[in-house]
Amino acid sequence: MSKIAIVTDSDSSLPASLAAQHGIRQVPITIHFGEETYTTGVDIDDAKLFEIIDRIGKIPTTAAPPPAAFAKAYEEAFDDGADAVVCICVSAEISGTCNSARTACELFPGKEIEVIDSRNLSMGQGFMTLIAAEMAADGASLAEIVAAVNDAGTRMHTFGVLATLKYLAMSGRVGKLAAGMATTLNIKPILKVGGGKLDMLEKVRTQKKAFKRLVQLAVIEKGENSIDRIALIHVNNPEGAQLLKDMLCESLACPDDFAVVPFSAGLSVHTGAGMVAVAFLTGA
């Protein structure tokens, strides 16, 4: 039986303890404030990210890991006895991470490395990675793992609610006038992952109404299917995450292992503080 190692990037939002438990190697996204560089999961998290942003009044840039970072993860996996590697990356529609992971494969001629564009992000990507790790531990073949991960990606659903447009205005992605009007009217945009991107779906007034609408959308998306995995994701807003979790579980049959995790700095910079989201995998 071959040993298959699982690699992903930190945009998967997988807590380090959970990744370690499943033997998953995470390649970090980097955050750049001018000449200052921070590494997600090493020396920056959501709390520190927005402490810096609010202090200096500027949004940082993010950078996909270079091919060398993935090459290091692959090399460590093979040195540890792996016969093959499956690498699951954040959607190529929003990051160059997947290209870096594929470029790194060129340094390992003759080695089996499958790089999968998850077309998801955060725990949507994270759940796909966990499925790969669980299957690898159970002795599944490389082809079986790749097929199952790609199938899971088509059954992944992610919705979120922004707390403010302040940070999108700071980045230039939303006009300051529009952000100011949204604040005045207490508008909370609802987001959805689709086509590999995180897009604005609707605008709803007040957080409570936005959460209620998000629950309605999740119920519609679930349809008659079961929910196999589900997680709440937030940016410095555990109270909002708990509230949304309670509302979701009133309308959906939620599994007991309902994770609540931070979004991670590589993604949070694009949504702003206060964002709350849900990611869930429906049954086949």
VENPEJO-V731433 format. One record per pair of residues at least 6 apart in sequence whose ideal C-beta (glycine too) atoms are under 8 Angstrom apart, sorted by the first residue. I is the first residue (numbers start at 1). J is the second residue. D is the distance in whole Angstrom. If there is no record, write none. Layout:
i=I j=J d=D
i=I j=J d=D
This chain:
i=1 j=139 d=5
i=2 j=83 d=4
i=2 j=84 d=6
i=2 j=141 d=7
i=2 j=142 d=7
i=3 j=81 d=6
i=3 j=82 d=5
i=3 j=83 d=5
i=3 j=84 d=8
i=3 j=136 d=8
i=4 j=82 d=7
i=4 j=83 d=7
i=4 j=84 d=5
i=4 j=85 d=7
i=4 j=86 d=6
i=4 j=136 d=4
i=4 j=140 d=8
i=4 j=142 d=6
i=4 j=145 d=6
i=5 j=23 d=7
i=5 j=25 d=7
i=5 j=77 d=4
i=5 j=78 d=8
i=5 j=80 d=7
i=5 j=82 d=4
i=5 j=84 d=7
i=5 j=85 d=5
i=5 j=86 d=7
i=5 j=136 d=7
i=6 j=22 d=7
i=6 j=23 d=7
i=6 j=24 d=5
i=6 j=25 d=7
i=6 j=85 d=8
i=6 j=86 d=5
i=6 j=87 d=8
i=6 j=88 d=7
i=6 j=129 d=6
i=6 j=132 d=5
i=6 j=133 d=5
i=6 j=136 d=6
i=7 j=24 d=7
i=7 j=25 d=5
i=7 j=26 d=8
i=7 j=27 d=7
i=7 j=70 d=7
i=7 j=73 d=5
i=7 j=74 d=7
i=7 j=77 d=7
i=7 j=85 d=6
i=7 j=86 d=7
i=7 j=87 d=4
i=7 j=88 d=7
i=7 j=101 d=8
i=8 j=14 d=7
i=8 j=19 d=8
i=8 j=24 d=6
i=8 j=25 d=8
i=8 j=26 d=6
i=8 j=27 d=7
i=8 j=87 d=7
i=8 j=88 d=5
i=8 j=89 d=7
i=8 j=125 d=7
i=8 j=126 d=8
i=8 j=129 d=4
i=9 j=26 d=7
i=9 j=27 d=5
i=9 j=28 d=7
i=9 j=29 d=6
i=9 j=64 d=8
i=9 j=65 d=6
i=9 j=89 d=6
i=9 j=90 d=6
i=9 j=97 d=5
i=9 j=101 d=8
i=9 j=266 d=8
i=10 j=26 d=5
i=10 j=27 d=7
i=10 j=28 d=5
i=10 j=29 d=5
i=10 j=40 d=4
i=10 j=41 d=5
i=10 j=264 d=6
i=10 j=266 d=6
i=11 j=29 d=6
i=11 j=90 d=4
i=11 j=95 d=7
i=11 j=97 d=7
i=11 j=121 d=6
i=11 j=122 d=7
i=11 j=125 d=7
i=11 j=264 d=6
i=11 j=266 d=5
i=11 j=267 d=6
i=12 j=26 d=7
i=12 j=88 d=7
i=12 j=90 d=7
i=12 j=122 d=7
i=12 j=123 d=7
i=12 j=125 d=5
i=12 j=126 d=4
i=12 j=129 d=5
i=12 j=264 d=8
i=13 j=122 d=4
i=13 j=123 d=5
i=13 j=125 d=8
i=13 j=126 d=5
i=13 j=231 d=8
i=13 j=233 d=6
i=13 j=261 d=5
i=13 j=262 d=7
i=13 j=263 d=6
i=13 j=264 d=5
i=13 j=267 d=7
i=14 j=24 d=7
i=14 j=26 d=7
i=14 j=123 d=8
i=14 j=126 d=5
i=14 j=129 d=7
i=14 j=130 d=7
i=14 j=261 d=8
i=15 j=261 d=6
i=15 j=262 d=8
i=16 j=26 d=7
i=16 j=41 d=6
i=18 j=130 d=8
i=18 j=259 d=8
i=19 j=25 d=8
i=19 j=26 d=5
i=22 j=130 d=6
i=22 j=133 d=4
i=22 j=134 d=7
i=22 j=137 d=7
i=23 j=133 d=6
i=23 j=137 d=8
i=24 j=129 d=6
i=24 j=130 d=8
i=24 j=133 d=5
i=25 j=73 d=5
i=25 j=76 d=7
i=25 j=77 d=7
i=26 j=41 d=7
i=27 j=65 d=5
i=27 j=69 d=5
i=27 j=70 d=6
i=27 j=73 d=5
i=27 j=97 d=8
i=27 j=101 d=8
i=28 j=39 d=5
i=28 j=40 d=5
i=28 j=41 d=5
i=28 j=42 d=6
i=28 j=65 d=7
i=28 j=69 d=7
i=28 j=266 d=8
i=29 j=40 d=5
i=29 j=62 d=6
i=29 j=63 d=7
i=29 j=64 d=7
i=29 j=65 d=7
i=29 j=95 d=8
i=29 j=97 d=7
i=29 j=264 d=8
i=29 j=265 d=7
i=29 j=266 d=3
i=30 j=37 d=6
i=30 j=38 d=7
i=30 j=39 d=6
i=30 j=40 d=7
i=30 j=62 d=7
i=30 j=63 d=5
i=30 j=65 d=7
i=30 j=266 d=8
i=31 j=37 d=7
i=31 j=38 d=4
i=31 j=39 d=8
i=31 j=40 d=7
i=31 j=44 d=6
i=31 j=49 d=7
i=31 j=60 d=5
i=31 j=61 d=8
i=31 j=62 d=6
i=31 j=265 d=6
i=31 j=266 d=7
i=31 j=269 d=7
i=32 j=38 d=8
i=32 j=60 d=5
i=32 j=61 d=5
i=32 j=62 d=7
i=32 j=63 d=6
i=33 j=52 d=6
i=33 j=56 d=7
i=33 j=58 d=7
i=33 j=60 d=5
i=38 j=44 d=4
i=38 j=48 d=8
i=38 j=49 d=8
i=38 j=265 d=7
i=40 j=264 d=6
i=40 j=265 d=5
i=40 j=266 d=5
i=41 j=264 d=7
i=44 j=265 d=5
i=45 j=262 d=7
i=45 j=264 d=8
i=45 j=265 d=6
i=46 j=235 d=5
i=46 j=236 d=5
i=46 j=262 d=5
i=46 j=263 d=6
i=46 j=264 d=7
i=46 j=265 d=6
i=46 j=268 d=5
i=46 j=273 d=7
i=47 j=236 d=6
i=48 j=265 d=8
i=49 j=60 d=8
i=49 j=265 d=5
i=49 j=268 d=6
i=49 j=269 d=6
i=50 j=235 d=8
i=50 j=236 d=6
i=50 j=268 d=8
i=50 j=273 d=5
i=52 j=60 d=8
i=53 j=59 d=6
i=53 j=60 d=7
i=53 j=167 d=7
i=53 j=170 d=8
i=53 j=269 d=8
i=57 j=170 d=7
i=58 j=170 d=7
i=59 j=167 d=7
i=59 j=170 d=5
i=59 j=171 d=4
i=59 j=269 d=6
i=60 j=269 d=6
i=62 j=266 d=5
i=62 j=269 d=6
i=62 j=270 d=8
i=64 j=95 d=5
i=64 j=96 d=4
i=64 j=97 d=4
i=64 j=99 d=8
i=64 j=100 d=5
i=65 j=97 d=6
i=65 j=100 d=6
i=65 j=101 d=8
i=66 j=100 d=6
i=67 j=100 d=5
i=67 j=101 d=8
i=67 j=103 d=4
i=67 j=104 d=4
i=67 j=107 d=8
i=68 j=104 d=7
i=69 j=100 d=7
i=69 j=104 d=8
i=70 j=87 d=7
i=70 j=100 d=6
i=70 j=101 d=5
i=70 j=103 d=8
i=70 j=104 d=4
i=71 j=104 d=4
i=71 j=107 d=5
i=71 j=108 d=8
i=73 j=87 d=8
i=74 j=85 d=5
i=74 j=87 d=8
i=74 j=104 d=6
i=74 j=105 d=8
i=74 j=107 d=8
i=74 j=108 d=6
i=74 j=111 d=8
i=74 j=113 d=6
i=75 j=108 d=8
i=77 j=85 d=5
i=78 j=85 d=7
i=78 j=108 d=7
i=78 j=111 d=7
i=83 j=112 d=7
i=84 j=111 d=8
i=84 j=112 d=4
i=84 j=113 d=7
i=84 j=114 d=7
i=84 j=142 d=5
i=85 j=111 d=8
i=85 j=112 d=7
i=85 j=113 d=5
i=85 j=114 d=7
i=86 j=113 d=8
i=86 j=114 d=5
i=86 j=116 d=7
i=86 j=132 d=5
i=86 j=136 d=7
i=86 j=142 d=7
i=86 j=145 d=6
i=86 j=146 d=7
i=86 j=149 d=7
i=87 j=101 d=5
i=87 j=113 d=7
i=87 j=114 d=7
i=87 j=115 d=5
i=87 j=116 d=7
i=88 j=116 d=5
i=88 j=118 d=5
i=88 j=125 d=6
i=88 j=128 d=5
i=88 j=129 d=5
i=88 j=132 d=6
i=88 j=149 d=6
i=89 j=95 d=8
i=89 j=97 d=5
i=89 j=98 d=4
i=89 j=101 d=5
i=89 j=115 d=7
i=89 j=116 d=7
i=89 j=117 d=6
i=89 j=118 d=6
i=89 j=125 d=8
i=90 j=97 d=5
i=90 j=98 d=7
i=90 j=118 d=6
i=90 j=120 d=8
i=90 j=121 d=5
i=90 j=125 d=6
i=91 j=98 d=8
i=91 j=117 d=7
i=91 j=118 d=6
i=91 j=119 d=5
i=91 j=120 d=6
i=91 j=121 d=6
i=91 j=125 d=8
i=91 j=196 d=4
i=91 j=197 d=7
i=92 j=98 d=4
i=92 j=99 d=7
i=92 j=117 d=5
i=92 j=119 d=8
i=92 j=196 d=7
i=93 j=119 d=7
i=93 j=195 d=7
i=93 j=196 d=3
i=93 j=197 d=5
i=94 j=121 d=7
i=94 j=196 d=7
i=94 j=197 d=6
i=94 j=198 d=7
i=98 j=115 d=6
i=98 j=117 d=5
i=101 j=115 d=5
i=102 j=115 d=5
i=105 j=111 d=8
i=105 j=113 d=5
i=105 j=115 d=7
i=112 j=142 d=6
i=114 j=142 d=6
i=114 j=145 d=8
i=114 j=146 d=5
i=116 j=128 d=8
i=116 j=146 d=7
i=116 j=149 d=6
i=116 j=150 d=7
i=116 j=153 d=8
i=117 j=196 d=8
i=118 j=124 d=7
i=118 j=125 d=4
i=118 j=128 d=5
i=118 j=149 d=8
i=118 j=153 d=6
i=119 j=153 d=6
i=119 j=195 d=8
i=119 j=196 d=4
i=120 j=128 d=7
i=120 j=153 d=6
i=120 j=156 d=5
i=120 j=158 d=7
i=120 j=193 d=6
i=120 j=196 d=8
i=121 j=158 d=7
i=121 j=193 d=6
i=121 j=198 d=7
i=121 j=267 d=6
i=122 j=158 d=7
i=122 j=233 d=5
i=122 j=263 d=6
i=122 j=264 d=7
i=122 j=267 d=6
i=122 j=277 d=7
i=122 j=279 d=6
i=123 j=158 d=8
i=123 j=231 d=4
i=123 j=233 d=6
i=123 j=259 d=7
i=123 j=261 d=6
i=123 j=279 d=4
i=124 j=153 d=8
i=124 j=156 d=4
i=124 j=157 d=8
i=124 j=158 d=5
i=124 j=193 d=6
i=124 j=279 d=5
i=126 j=231 d=7
i=126 j=261 d=8
i=126 j=279 d=8
i=127 j=152 d=7
i=127 j=156 d=7
i=127 j=229 d=5
i=127 j=231 d=7
i=127 j=279 d=7
i=127 j=281 d=5
i=128 j=149 d=5
i=128 j=152 d=5
i=128 j=153 d=6
i=128 j=156 d=7
i=130 j=229 d=8
i=131 j=148 d=6
i=131 j=149 d=6
i=131 j=152 d=5
i=132 j=145 d=5
i=132 j=148 d=8
i=132 j=149 d=5
i=135 j=144 d=7
i=135 j=145 d=5
i=135 j=148 d=6
i=136 j=145 d=6
i=140 j=148 d=7
i=151 j=284 d=7
i=152 j=281 d=6
i=155 j=225 d=8
i=155 j=281 d=6
i=155 j=282 d=5
i=155 j=283 d=8
i=155 j=284 d=7
i=156 j=193 d=8
i=156 j=279 d=7
i=156 j=280 d=8
i=156 j=281 d=6
i=157 j=193 d=8
i=157 j=218 d=7
i=157 j=221 d=5
i=157 j=222 d=8
i=157 j=279 d=7
i=157 j=280 d=6
i=157 j=281 d=8
i=157 j=282 d=7
i=158 j=192 d=7
i=158 j=193 d=4
i=158 j=198 d=8
i=158 j=277 d=6
i=158 j=278 d=7
i=158 j=279 d=4
i=158 j=280 d=8
i=159 j=190 d=7
i=159 j=191 d=7
i=159 j=192 d=5
i=159 j=193 d=8
i=159 j=201 d=8
i=159 j=214 d=5
i=159 j=217 d=6
i=159 j=218 d=6
i=159 j=221 d=8
i=159 j=277 d=6
i=159 j=278 d=6
i=160 j=190 d=7
i=160 j=191 d=4
i=160 j=192 d=8
i=160 j=198 d=7
i=160 j=214 d=8
i=160 j=233 d=7
i=160 j=271 d=7
i=160 j=275 d=6
i=160 j=276 d=7
i=160 j=277 d=3
i=160 j=278 d=8
i=161 j=188 d=5
i=161 j=189 d=7
i=161 j=190 d=6
i=161 j=191 d=7
i=161 j=207 d=7
i=161 j=210 d=5
i=161 j=211 d=6
i=161 j=214 d=6
i=161 j=244 d=8
i=161 j=275 d=7
i=161 j=276 d=5
i=161 j=277 d=7
i=162 j=168 d=8
i=162 j=188 d=6
i=162 j=189 d=5
i=162 j=191 d=7
i=162 j=271 d=6
i=162 j=272 d=6
i=162 j=274 d=7
i=162 j=275 d=5
i=163 j=188 d=7
i=163 j=207 d=7
i=163 j=237 d=7
i=163 j=240 d=7
i=163 j=272 d=7
i=163 j=273 d=7
i=163 j=274 d=3
i=163 j=275 d=6
i=163 j=276 d=8
i=164 j=179 d=8
i=164 j=182 d=8
i=164 j=183 d=7
i=164 j=272 d=6
i=164 j=273 d=7
i=164 j=274 d=6
i=165 j=174 d=5
i=165 j=178 d=7
i=165 j=179 d=4
i=165 j=182 d=5
i=165 j=183 d=7
i=165 j=187 d=8
i=165 j=189 d=7
i=165 j=272 d=8
i=166 j=179 d=6
i=166 j=183 d=7
i=166 j=272 d=6
i=167 j=269 d=8
i=167 j=271 d=7
i=167 j=272 d=3
i=167 j=273 d=7
i=168 j=174 d=4
i=168 j=179 d=7
i=168 j=271 d=8
i=168 j=272 d=6
i=169 j=175 d=7
i=169 j=176 d=5
i=169 j=178 d=8
i=169 j=179 d=4
i=169 j=180 d=8
i=171 j=269 d=8
i=171 j=270 d=8
i=181 j=187 d=8
i=182 j=189 d=8
i=182 j=203 d=8
i=185 j=205 d=6
i=186 j=205 d=5
i=186 j=206 d=5
i=187 j=203 d=5
i=187 j=204 d=7
i=187 j=205 d=6
i=188 j=203 d=7
i=188 j=204 d=6
i=188 j=205 d=7
i=188 j=206 d=7
i=188 j=207 d=5
i=188 j=209 d=8
i=188 j=210 d=4
i=189 j=200 d=5
i=189 j=201 d=8
i=189 j=202 d=7
i=189 j=203 d=5
i=189 j=204 d=8
i=189 j=210 d=8
i=190 j=200 d=7
i=190 j=201 d=5
i=190 j=202 d=5
i=190 j=203 d=7
i=190 j=204 d=6
i=190 j=210 d=6
i=190 j=213 d=6
i=190 j=214 d=6
i=190 j=217 d=7
i=191 j=198 d=5
i=191 j=199 d=7
i=191 j=200 d=6
i=191 j=201 d=6
i=191 j=271 d=8
i=191 j=277 d=7
i=192 j=198 d=8
i=192 j=199 d=6
i=192 j=201 d=4
i=192 j=217 d=7
i=193 j=199 d=8
i=198 j=270 d=8
i=198 j=271 d=8
i=201 j=217 d=8
i=202 j=213 d=7
i=204 j=210 d=4
i=204 j=213 d=5
i=207 j=240 d=7
i=211 j=243 d=7
i=211 j=244 d=5
i=211 j=247 d=6
i=211 j=276 d=8
i=212 j=247 d=7
i=214 j=244 d=7
i=214 j=278 d=7
i=215 j=244 d=8
i=215 j=247 d=5
i=215 j=248 d=6
i=215 j=250 d=8
i=215 j=251 d=5
i=215 j=252 d=8
i=218 j=248 d=7
i=218 j=251 d=8
i=218 j=252 d=7
i=218 j=278 d=6
i=218 j=280 d=7
i=219 j=251 d=6
i=219 j=252 d=7
i=221 j=282 d=8
i=222 j=252 d=6
i=222 j=280 d=7
i=222 j=282 d=6
i=223 j=282 d=8
i=225 j=282 d=4
i=225 j=283 d=5
i=226 j=253 d=7
i=226 j=282 d=7
i=226 j=283 d=4
i=227 j=252 d=6
i=227 j=253 d=7
i=227 j=254 d=7
i=227 j=255 d=6
i=227 j=280 d=5
i=227 j=281 d=7
i=227 j=282 d=6
i=227 j=283 d=7
i=228 j=255 d=7
i=228 j=281 d=5
i=228 j=282 d=7
i=228 j=283 d=5
i=229 j=255 d=7
i=229 j=257 d=8
i=229 j=280 d=7
i=229 j=281 d=4
i=230 j=248 d=8
i=230 j=252 d=8
i=230 j=254 d=6
i=230 j=255 d=6
i=230 j=258 d=6
i=230 j=259 d=8
i=230 j=278 d=7
i=230 j=279 d=7
i=230 j=280 d=4
i=230 j=281 d=7
i=231 j=258 d=7
i=231 j=259 d=4
i=231 j=260 d=7
i=231 j=261 d=6
i=231 j=278 d=7
i=231 j=279 d=5
i=231 j=280 d=7
i=232 j=241 d=4
i=232 j=242 d=8
i=232 j=244 d=6
i=232 j=245 d=5
i=232 j=248 d=8
i=232 j=258 d=7
i=232 j=259 d=7
i=232 j=260 d=5
i=232 j=261 d=7
i=232 j=276 d=7
i=232 j=277 d=7
i=232 j=278 d=6
i=233 j=241 d=7
i=233 j=260 d=8
i=233 j=261 d=6
i=233 j=262 d=7
i=233 j=263 d=5
i=233 j=276 d=7
i=233 j=277 d=4
i=233 j=278 d=7
i=233 j=279 d=6
i=234 j=240 d=6
i=234 j=241 d=4
i=234 j=260 d=7
i=234 j=261 d=8
i=234 j=262 d=7
i=234 j=263 d=7
i=234 j=275 d=7
i=234 j=276 d=5
i=234 j=277 d=7
i=235 j=262 d=7
i=235 j=263 d=5
i=235 j=268 d=5
i=235 j=271 d=6
i=235 j=272 d=7
i=235 j=273 d=5
i=235 j=274 d=6
i=235 j=275 d=4
i=235 j=276 d=8
i=236 j=262 d=8
i=236 j=273 d=5
i=236 j=274 d=7
i=237 j=273 d=7
i=237 j=274 d=5
i=237 j=275 d=7
i=237 j=276 d=6
i=238 j=260 d=7
i=240 j=274 d=7
i=240 j=276 d=4
i=241 j=260 d=5
i=241 j=276 d=5
i=242 j=260 d=7
i=244 j=276 d=5
i=244 j=278 d=7
i=245 j=254 d=8
i=245 j=258 d=6
i=245 j=260 d=7
i=248 j=254 d=6
i=248 j=278 d=6
i=249 j=258 d=8
i=262 j=268 d=8
i=263 j=271 d=7
i=263 j=275 d=7
i=263 j=277 d=7
i=268 j=275 d=7
